[in-house]
Amino acid sequence: MIYFILPFALQALVILFDEFYFHVKRGLPLWERIGHPLDTLSVVACMGWILYAPFTPENLKIYCLLAIFSCILVTKDEFVHKHFCPASENYLHAFLFILHPICLTSAGLIWPVMQSSAASKWLITLVDQPEVLSTFLHGQMFVMTLFCFYQIVYWNLLWKKKEPLHY
């Protein structure tokens, strides 16, 4: 079961470091203050689909499209990040780009297990507590939604604008 959860834990640690070290240090221009919550919302949409749609072949296809869209969306800023971010932050972003599809794949594998779908019999043998994974995904969605609200409120309403650092 830890294999399903570990990517999320790593992603959370890296995102928090990126947010509270790099972003706070350099400030965020408007395009990032708008774009980052959109990135988070794309993941919340994926989690919402998994949590509230029944696992069917049709819904799996929709989830795959949502996940692919999310993976592409999160890369949208990279061509300008090179002007605003130090190399160490760009490296951190690369690590996040590796973790992003791994987390979405893990969530996609949890989906049929938590619904005890016949399609998941081979997965259920790996996981003896599907209800724990269901609770975990609900918690993930809650935390991601809170993080999205934080991104919107802090960076667009509370943060005192300063010139972003250029590297």
C-alpha positions in Angstrom: 0.0 0.0 0.0 2.9 2.4 0.7 3.8 2.2 -3.0 0.5 3.9 -3.9 0.9 6.7 -1.3 4.7 7.4 -1.5 4.6 9.4 -4.7 2.0 11.7 -3.2 4.2 12.2 -0.1 7.2 13.0 -2.2 5.2 15.4 -4.4 3.8 17.2 -1.3 7.3 17.7 0.2 8.7 19.0 -3.1 5.8 21.3 -3.8 5.9 22.7 -0.2 9.7 23.4 -0.6 9.1 25.0 -4.0 6.3 27.2 -2.6 7.8 28.2 0.8 11.4 28.5 -0.3 11.6 29.5 -3.9 8.3 31.3 -4.5 8.4 33.3 -1.3 12.0 34.2 -1.9 11.5 35.5 -5.4 7.9 36.5 -5.5 5.5 35.5 -8.3 4.6 37.4 -11.3 0.9 37.6 -12.3 1.1 34.7 -14.8 2.3 32.4 -12.0 -0.2 33.7 -9.5 -3.0 32.7 -12.0 -1.3 29.6 -13.5 -0.4 27.8 -10.3 -4.0 27.6 -9.0 -5.0 26.4 -12.4 -2.4 23.6 -12.2 -3.7 22.6 -8.8 -7.3 22.7 -10.0 -6.4 20.3 -12.9 -5.3 17.8 -10.3 -8.3 18.4 -8.1 -10.5 17.7 -11.2 -8.7 14.3 -11.6 -9.2 13.4 -8.0 -12.8 14.5 -8.1 -13.4 12.3 -11.1 -11.9 9.3 -9.3 -13.8 9.9 -6.1 -17.2 10.6 -7.5 -17.4 8.7 -10.8 -18.0 5.0 -10.9 -15.1 3.0 -12.4 -16.1 2.1 -15.9 -14.2 1.8 -19.1 -15.7 5.0 -20.4 -14.9 6.9 -17.2 -11.4 5.5 -17.2 -11.0 7.1 -20.7 -12.2 10.4 -19.4 -9.8 10.1 -16.4 -6.9 9.4 -18.8 -7.8 12.6 -20.8 -8.0 14.6 -17.6 -4.7 13.3 -16.4 -3.0 13.9 -19.8 -4.4 17.5 -19.8 -3.1 18.0 -16.3 0.4 16.7 -17.1 0.6 19.0 -20.1 -0.9 22.0 -18.3 1.7 21.9 -15.5 4.5 22.4 -18.0 3.0 25.5 -19.5 5.3 28.0 -17.7 8.6 26.3 -18.2 9.7 28.3 -21.2 9.6 31.5 -19.1 10.7 30.0 -15.8 14.3 30.1 -17.1 14.2 33.9 -16.8 12.7 33.9 -13.3 14.0 30.9 -11.5 17.5 29.7 -10.5 18.7 26.4 -11.8 18.0 24.7 -8.5 14.3 25.7 -8.8 14.1 24.5 -12.4 15.6 21.2 -11.3 12.9 20.9 -8.6 10.3 21.5 -11.3 11.8 18.7 -13.3 11.4 16.4 -10.3 7.8 17.5 -10.0 7.2 16.8 -13.7 8.4 13.2 -13.0 6.2 12.8 -9.9 3.0 14.4 -11.5 2.1 11.5 -13.8 3.3 8.9 -11.3 0.8 10.4 -8.7 -2.0 10.5 -11.3 -1.3 6.9 -12.3 -1.2 5.8 -8.7 -4.6 7.5 -8.1 -5.9 5.8 -11.2 -4.8 2.4 -9.8 -6.4 3.2 -6.5 -9.8 4.1 -8.1 -11.0 0.6 -9.0 -9.6 -0.9 -5.8 -11.5 1.5 -3.6 -14.7 0.8 -5.5 -14.0 -3.0 -5.3 -14.3 -3.2 -9.1 -14.0 -6.6 -10.7 -11.3 -5.0 -12.9 -9.1 -4.6 -9.8 -8.9 -8.2 -8.5 -5.2 -8.3 -9.3 -4.7 -5.0 -7.5 -6.7 -6.0 -4.5 -4.2 -8.8 -3.8 -1.6 -6.1 -3.4 -3.7 -4.0 -1.1 -5.4 -5.5 1.9 -7.2 -2.3 3.0 -8.9 -0.5 0.1 -10.9 1.7 2.4 -7.6 3.2 3.7 -6.7 4.2 0.1 -10.2 5.7 -0.4 -9.8 7.8 2.8 -6.3 8.8 1.6 -7.6 10.0 -1.8 -10.4 12.0 -0.1 -7.8 13.5 2.2 -5.5 14.3 -0.8 -8.4 16.1 -2.6 -9.2 18.1 0.5 -5.6 19.1 1.1 -5.1 20.0 -2.6 -8.3 22.1 -2.6 -7.0 23.9 0.5 -3.7 24.5 -1.2 -5.4 25.9 -4.2 -7.4 28.3 -2.1 -4.1 29.3 -0.3 -2.5 29.9 -3.7 -5.4 32.2 -4.8 -5.8 34.1 -1.6 -2.1 34.5 -0.5 -0.6 35.3 -3.9 -3.5 37.4 -5.3 -4.9 39.1 -2.2 -2.5 39.0 0.8 1.0 39.1 -0.8 2.6 42.5 -1.0 3.8 42.8 -4.6 7.5 43.2 -5.2 9.5 42.9 -8.4 10.2 39.2 -8.9 13.9 38.2 -8.9 15.4 37.4 -12.3 18.2 34.8 -12.7 
